[in-house]
Amino acid sequence: MKPEELLFASLLLGVFALAGGAYGSFFAMGKLGRSRLLLFIGRVFLGLQAVLCFVLLRVTTLHLGWKLFLAASLLGYGVVPPLAWSALERLHAKEKGKP
């Protein structure tokens, strides 16, 4: 991999991780504040992350293992926040039911 390719891939990977963090943050703030706008902004960041993942898969010369890891990461970033939120809702619903 040429130095320019390494720099480009590193930059995209950094933005990929930041977009995932932004999605999780906006998702949590949107759910907590019951704000459709914040949930939408979170989904925009998830969409940005998906575009970045596609670019990384198509353009970079990353090894197949890293490309599979990226695709799995995108899936994880998209699935974990809603699952964690529903688990927290169930946990707190059980607590409210106790005397």
BALOBA-1460 file (C-alpha; in Angstrom, 3 decimals):
// residues 99
<rec num="1" residu="m" x="0.000" y="0.000" z="0.000"/>
<rec num="2" residu="k" x="1.363" y="3.390" z="-0.990"/>
<rec num="3" residu="p" x="1.694" y="6.102" z="1.668"/>
<rec num="4" residu="e" x="-1.097" y="8.123" z="0.034"/>
<rec num="5" residu="e" x="-3.423" y="5.108" z="0.106"/>
<rec num="6" residu="l" x="-2.571" y="4.467" z="3.745"/>
<rec num="7" residu="l" x="-3.321" y="8.067" z="4.676"/>
<rec num="8" residu="f" x="-6.599" y="8.017" z="2.723"/>
<rec num="9" residu="a" x="-7.717" y="4.732" z="4.286"/>
<rec num="10" residu="s" x="-6.724" y="5.915" z="7.771"/>
<rec num="11" residu="l" x="-8.699" y="9.116" z="7.348"/>
<rec num="12" residu="l" x="-11.768" y="7.229" z="6.142"/>
<rec num="13" residu="l" x="-11.484" y="4.723" z="8.996"/>
<rec num="14" residu="g" x="-11.288" y="7.546" z="11.514"/>
<rec num="15" residu="v" x="-14.379" y="9.232" z="10.106"/>
<rec num="16" residu="f" x="-16.089" y="5.812" z="10.002"/>
<rec num="17" residu="a" x="-15.535" y="5.377" z="13.759"/>
<rec num="18" residu="l" x="-16.585" y="8.967" z="14.524"/>
<rec num="19" residu="a" x="-19.782" y="8.554" z="12.488"/>
<rec num="20" residu="g" x="-20.607" y="5.411" z="14.460"/>
<rec num="21" residu="g" x="-20.086" y="7.233" z="17.729"/>
<rec num="22" residu="a" x="-22.206" y="10.140" z="16.535"/>
<rec num="23" residu="y" x="-24.984" y="7.739" z="15.537"/>
<rec num="24" residu="g" x="-24.992" y="6.100" z="18.964"/>
<rec num="25" residu="s" x="-24.911" y="9.459" z="20.733"/>
<rec num="26" residu="f" x="-27.702" y="11.021" z="18.704"/>
<rec num="27" residu="f" x="-29.746" y="7.834" z="18.975"/>
<rec num="28" residu="a" x="-29.492" y="7.894" z="22.770"/>
<rec num="29" residu="m" x="-30.205" y="11.634" z="23.000"/>
<rec num="30" residu="g" x="-33.149" y="11.269" z="20.626"/>
<rec num="31" residu="k" x="-34.650" y="8.399" z="22.588"/>
<rec num="32" residu="l" x="-34.040" y="10.076" z="25.935"/>
<rec num="33" residu="g" x="-35.493" y="13.388" z="24.787"/>
<rec num="34" residu="r" x="-38.153" y="11.775" z="22.567"/>
<rec num="35" residu="s" x="-36.874" y="13.877" z="19.675"/>
<rec num="36" residu="r" x="-37.515" y="12.724" z="16.147"/>
<rec num="37" residu="l" x="-35.027" y="15.280" z="14.855"/>
<rec num="38" residu="l" x="-32.170" y="13.852" z="16.919"/>
<rec num="39" residu="l" x="-33.109" y="10.316" z="15.876"/>
<rec num="40" residu="f" x="-33.083" y="11.447" z="12.249"/>
<rec num="41" residu="i" x="-29.666" y="13.071" z="12.661"/>
<rec num="42" residu="g" x="-28.433" y="9.808" z="14.149"/>
<rec num="43" residu="r" x="-29.721" y="7.904" z="11.141"/>
<rec num="44" residu="v" x="-27.952" y="10.371" z="8.850"/>
<rec num="45" residu="f" x="-24.692" y="9.544" z="10.627"/>
<rec num="46" residu="l" x="-25.426" y="5.829" z="10.237"/>
<rec num="47" residu="g" x="-26.016" y="6.440" z="6.523"/>
<rec num="48" residu="l" x="-22.733" y="8.341" z="6.308"/>
<rec num="49" residu="q" x="-21.040" y="5.416" z="7.979"/>
<rec num="50" residu="a" x="-22.574" y="3.022" z="5.450"/>
<rec num="51" residu="v" x="-21.314" y="5.177" z="2.559"/>
<rec num="52" residu="l" x="-17.844" y="5.285" z="4.110"/>
<rec num="53" residu="c" x="-17.912" y="1.522" z="4.541"/>
<rec num="54" residu="f" x="-18.841" y="1.071" z="0.897"/>
<rec num="55" residu="v" x="-16.019" y="3.380" z="-0.194"/>
<rec num="56" residu="l" x="-13.541" y="1.552" z="2.038"/>
<rec num="57" residu="l" x="-14.642" y="-1.801" z="0.662"/>
<rec num="58" residu="r" x="-14.471" y="-0.713" z="-2.971"/>
<rec num="59" residu="v" x="-11.561" y="1.706" z="-3.174"/>
<rec num="60" residu="t" x="-8.961" y="0.668" z="-0.633"/>
<rec num="61" residu="t" x="-6.594" y="-2.268" z="-0.896"/>
<rec num="62" residu="l" x="-7.351" y="-3.553" z="2.585"/>
<rec num="63" residu="h" x="-7.003" y="-7.284" z="3.174"/>
<rec num="64" residu="l" x="-10.200" y="-9.344" z="2.932"/>
<rec num="65" residu="g" x="-10.207" y="-9.938" z="6.686"/>
<rec num="66" residu="w" x="-10.274" y="-6.203" z="7.377"/>
<rec num="67" residu="k" x="-13.039" y="-5.695" z="4.839"/>
<rec num="68" residu="l" x="-15.138" y="-8.371" z="6.542"/>
<rec num="69" residu="f" x="-14.400" y="-6.726" z="9.887"/>
<rec num="70" residu="l" x="-15.603" y="-3.374" z="8.495"/>
<rec num="71" residu="a" x="-18.858" y="-4.865" z="7.230"/>
<rec num="72" residu="a" x="-19.450" y="-6.589" z="10.578"/>
<rec num="73" residu="s" x="-18.638" y="-3.344" z="12.395"/>
<rec num="74" residu="l" x="-21.217" y="-1.467" z="10.340"/>
<rec num="75" residu="l" x="-23.796" y="-4.075" z="11.247"/>
<rec num="76" residu="g" x="-22.804" y="-3.853" z="14.908"/>
<rec num="77" residu="y" x="-22.955" y="-0.065" z="14.958"/>
<rec num="78" residu="g" x="-26.449" y="-0.204" z="13.492"/>
<rec num="79" residu="v" x="-27.811" y="-2.928" z="15.769"/>
<rec num="80" residu="v" x="-26.242" y="-2.352" z="19.180"/>
<rec num="81" residu="p" x="-27.796" y="1.021" z="20.168"/>
<rec num="82" residu="p" x="-31.432" y="-0.071" z="19.593"/>
<rec num="83" residu="l" x="-30.799" y="-3.405" z="21.338"/>
<rec num="84" residu="a" x="-29.129" y="-1.724" z="24.291"/>
<rec num="85" residu="w" x="-31.959" y="0.814" z="24.546"/>
<rec num="86" residu="s" x="-34.645" y="-1.881" z="24.552"/>
<rec num="87" residu="a" x="-32.717" y="-3.849" z="27.190"/>
<rec num="88" residu="l" x="-32.533" y="-0.739" z="29.365"/>
<rec num="89" residu="e" x="-36.256" y="-0.118" z="28.917"/>
<rec num="90" residu="r" x="-37.040" y="-3.694" z="29.987"/>
<rec num="91" residu="l" x="-34.719" y="-3.421" z="32.967"/>
<rec num="92" residu="h" x="-36.289" y="-0.193" z="34.170"/>
<rec num="93" residu="a" x="-39.815" y="-1.494" z="33.524"/>
<rec num="94" residu="k" x="-39.047" y="-4.400" z="35.876"/>
<rec num="95" residu="e" x="-37.752" y="-1.968" z="38.501"/>
<rec num="96" residu="k" x="-40.902" y="0.142" z="38.308"/>
<rec num="97" residu="g" x="-43.027" y="-2.961" z="38.809"/>
<rec num="98" residu="k" x="-41.289" y="-3.807" z="42.110"/>
<rec num="99" residu="p" x="-42.663" y="-2.308" z="45.345"/>
